[in-house]
Amino acid sequence: MTNTTPIRPKLTIRLCGPRGFCAGVDRAIQIVVLALKGYGAPVYVRHEIVHNRYVVEGLEAKGAIFVEELDEIPEEHRAQPVVFSAHGVPKSVPADARARNLFYLDATCPLVSKVHKQAMRHQRLGRHVVLIGHAGHPEVIGTMGQLAEGTVSLIETVEDAAAYAPADPDNLGYVTQTTLSVDDTEGVIAKLKERFPNLADPAADSICYATTNRQEAVKQAAPGCDLFLIVGAPNSSNSKRLVEVALKAGAKQSLLVQRASEIDWDAIGTIGTLGLSAGASAPEVIVNEIIEAFRERYDTTVELAEFSVENEHFLVNRELRSIELTHDDMAWVNG
């Protein structure tokens, strides 16, 4: 009897480590889950808690309601918690919450809060603040919103840095968005320092450890990859940077996908080595889903391409620490 089972092509998956949730994202999601457990639904969240639709929809299913502005919260629900997203908010937002007598929980990543403090330190020392980042990103809006209007300038590219004309070139200090490309940002800083030798550094590196680690892991895994998939959302800055890093480091092609269902199998072509990583707001359960989708089509071997091991953990808000968080509470994202 002839065996008609098709022979599946061999595929090696280089699975990057670290990948997926960073400590700040994990903390932000925990804050919403704990608020729902402790205070009951609804819990309001201003802006997407993190840039991932799977996470947002999962929290909505548990009773979270996402709003863009605080005036969207109905009068009858103003005793319920409202959570500020991990990206950080301008100072005007908590001031507005207090004026409305709202109970709010700030889920701003501690590393983003550190950038806020660094920017305010520059200002206290009399420097004009140069923020390197992407216009319109919530983190940039939040950081600029810590400072008085006219005291901070946004620089996005080397070209912006070359054209920048500050009022006092000898009295500048810079900070950066936490989720930028390390290599691209170095180029912008180099151009600024070339033009303004007295430019003051922040007290500590602004690009967060998780962004750096994920980019370095992708750099190491990318050479020789026929395809590199990054799990992440189109509005996730750190995820989009990983796609760029993979291509620059030698992957033949690199794509951003949110779910396995988005993969165009016909367009992939013949591949023997696949790189796989996930942005800092992408849950591990989707990484597992994508690996299983490839296993259905390929004779798959998974190799861990580990750059470093992350052990960081950020405490949730004091108001939530007495509420028990179980493994089951987070299994929907952690797999």
Sequence and secondary structure as in RCSB ss.txt:
>XXXX:A:sequence
MTNTTPIRPKLTIRLCGPRGFCAGVDRAIQIVVLALKGYGAPVYVRHEIVHNRYVVEGLEAKGAIFVEELDEIPE
EHRAQPVVFSAHGVPKSVPADARARNLFYLDATCPLVSKVHKQAMRHQRLGRHVVLIGHAGHPEVIGTMGQLAEG
TVSLIETVEDAAAYAPADPDNLGYVTQTTLSVDDTEGVIAKLKERFPNLADPAADSICYATTNRQEAVKQAAPGC
DLFLIVGAPNSSNSKRLVEVALKAGAKQSLLVQRASEIDWDAIGTIGTLGLSAGASAPEVIVNEIIEAFRERYDT
TVELAEFSVENEHFLVNRELRSIELTHDDMAWVNG
>XXXX:A:secstr
         EEEEEEEES S  HHHHHHHHHHHHHHHHH S EEEES SSS HHHHHHHHHHTEEEESSGGGS G
GGTTSEEEE TT   THHHHHHHHTT EEEE   HHHHHHHHHHHHHHHTT EEEEES TT HHHHHHHTTS TT
SEEEE SHHHHHH   S TTSEEEEE TTS HHHHHHHHHHHHHH TT B  SS SS HHHHHHHHHHHHH TT 
SEEEEE  TT HHHHHHHHHHHHTT S EEEESSGGG  HHHH S SEEEEEE TTS HHHHHHHHHHHHTTSEE
EEEEEES          GGGTTS   HHHHHHHH 
